[in-house]
Amino acid sequence: MGMITAFGDSVLKGVIYEDDHYRVTDASFQKICEESFGITIENFTATYRSIINEIKDLGKTPVLLSMPPIDSARYFKQISKGLCAENIMKWMRNDSQYITNWHERYNIEIFKLAISTQVPVIDITSIFLEKKNYSRFLCEDGIHPNEEGHKLIATAIEEHVRRRRIVL
């Protein structure tokens, strides 16, 4: 049986919108294609787990990084440029925290993956959140770290290396 590795989230999982709500369908394209072509399509987390295991098999130690936090307001402004912000908010059930909640779910998956595969994770989330105004370390898009944010990430990595006495 062949295998395809896919990176994705909602579409791959089969999220559909019906009756003003989202749900996961049992008739996703992933399941249909797997049956039709006799293949397996790996999901987002499984792919990372496989890569981690391959690195371990080489005798190396993989290290995961958590994600920096986002500025939901700035990110929403960015992704809604030229679009109907009102419709996007409706899709988000008029919850301005919706974007942050999804982002945090991904971040939690990183920590769960690190625990289940027994690999270290460097917490770069906290180094941002410890700052009084962490948004100043993010680009205008509200999601990507700016140059100062990259310095924070480097500091978190350096502290991890020092704390664990890792020789590079």
VEXROTI-847097 format. One line per field, with one value per residue (C-alpha): residue number from 0; residue in three letters; x, y, z. Coordinates in pm, whole numbers. Each point is the difference from the previous one (the first is absolute). Layout:
% VEXROTI-847097
i	NUM:...
aa	ALA:...
u	X:...
v	Y:...
w	Z:...
% end
This chain:
% VEXROTI-847097
i	0:1:2:3:4:5:6:7:8:9:10:11:12:13:14:15:16:17:18:19:20:21:22:23:24:25:26:27:28:29:30:31:32:33:34:35:36:37:38:39:40:41:42:43:44:45:46:47:48:49:50:51:52:53:54:55:56:57:58:59:60:61:62:63:64:65:66:67:68:69:70:71:72:73:74:75:76:77:78:79:80:81:82:83:84:85:86:87:88:89:90:91:92:93:94:95:96:97:98:99:100:101:102:103:104:105:106:107:108:109:110:111:112:113:114:115:116:117:118:119:120:121:122:123:124:125:126:127:128:129:130:131:132:133:134:135:136:137:138:139:140:141:142:143:144:145:146:147:148:149:150:151:152:153:154:155:156:157:158:159:160:161:162:163:164:165:166:167
aa	MET:GLY:MET:ILE:THR:ALA:PHE:GLY:ASP:SER:VAL:LEU:LYS:GLY:VAL:ILE:TYR:GLU:ASP:ASP:HIS:TYR:ARG:VAL:THR:ASP:ALA:SER:PHE:GLN:LYS:ILE:CYS:GLU:GLU:SER:PHE:GLY:ILE:THR:ILE:GLU:ASN:PHE:THR:ALA:THR:TYR:ARG:SER:ILE:ILE:ASN:GLU:ILE:LYS:ASP:LEU:GLY:LYS:THR:PRO:VAL:LEU:LEU:SER:MET:PRO:PRO:ILE:ASP:SER:ALA:ARG:TYR:PHE:LYS:GLN:ILE:SER:LYS:GLY:LEU:CYS:ALA:GLU:ASN:ILE:MET:LYS:TRP:MET:ARG:ASN:ASP:SER:GLN:TYR:ILE:THR:ASN:TRP:HIS:GLU:ARG:TYR:ASN:ILE:GLU:ILE:PHE:LYS:LEU:ALA:ILE:SER:THR:GLN:VAL:PRO:VAL:ILE:ASP:ILE:THR:SER:ILE:PHE:LEU:GLU:LYS:LYS:ASN:TYR:SER:ARG:PHE:LEU:CYS:GLU:ASP:GLY:ILE:HIS:PRO:ASN:GLU:GLU:GLY:HIS:LYS:LEU:ILE:ALA:THR:ALA:ILE:GLU:GLU:HIS:VAL:ARG:ARG:ARG:ARG:ILE:VAL:LEU
u	0:137:15:-41:109:-225:47:-329:-274:-367:-35:204:-205:-322:-137:-317:-238:-371:-293:217:244:318:27:229:-146:62:5:316:211:276:-214:-145:344:146:-274:-2:377:86:239:52:4:181:-121:183:111:76:240:198:1:147:269:89:36:218:232:16:80:303:122:-81:-218:-281:-110:-336:-74:-330:-156:12:-335:-198:-166:-351:-111:296:-19:-372:65:262:-202:-315:166:-214:-261:-323:117:-361:-40:327:-114:-325:202:189:-335:67:274:315:189:-75:332:197:-184:92:358:22:-142:294:237:-149:48:371:29:-207:218:317:-133:-121:324:218:186:83:-206:133:-273:28:-362:75:296:-241:-282:237:40:-239:-98:101:-165:295:203:-235:-22:-292:-180:-34:133:363:278:188:378:-32:-229:263:246:-243:-20:379:17:-244:206:327:-150:-121:347:168:-250:37:377:-26:328:-43
v	0:342:296:374:244:305:313:161:56:69:-108:-315:-88:42:311:117:288:-85:168:287:-240:-189:-376:-281:-226:-372:49:211:-1:-162:-304:-19:14:-253:-246:82:-19:-253:239:150:377:97:299:304:-134:-350:150:178:-313:-193:262:0:-379:13:251:-218:-305:193:30:369:189:201:312:167:370:126:285:367:147:204:340:-95:353:68:-347:39:338:-165:-300:201:260:45:-241:43:10:-32:-334:-128:95:-184:-306:39:11:366:-111:209:-265:-264:50:-15:-313:-182:118:-129:-337:-39:102:-258:-265:82:-61:-319:-123:75:-193:-299:-29:82:284:337:306:351:226:318:91:95:223:216:-10:102:336:277:67:-310:139:234:-311:-92:132:210:-318:-98:-354:5:108:314:30:71:-303:-212:118:-121:-340:-20:84:-281:-246:117:-37:-352:-99:145:-154:-345:43:-98:-3:115
w	0:-97:231:-40:267:23:204:77:245:-55:-363:52:308:-194:168:-173:61:26:171:124:171:-74:41:-109:-266:-28:-378:-19:-316:206:80:-351:-164:242:-92:-371:-54:270:169:343:46:320:197:130:343:-129:-253:269:216:-294:-60:371:-5:-312:169:312:-217:-128:359:20:245:-159:184:-47:40:129:-194:85:100:-249:16:-107:-84:-228:-155:-67:-162:-223:-111:-60:-227:-307:133:190:364:114:-181:140:351:-64:-101:327:182:89:236:-36:200:-265:-179:324:108:-324:29:356:-105:-238:277:235:-268:-5:374:-19:-286:198:299:-200:-199:302:-167:149:-85:30:131:-201:74:358:-81:-203:254:280:-173:99:-361:-196:-316:-45:-85:-286:-355:-115:-108:366:-46:-113:236:-99:37:373:27:-168:264:268:-168:-19:372:83:-205:158:349:-86:-123:310:244:-154:-41:-365:-189:-359
% end
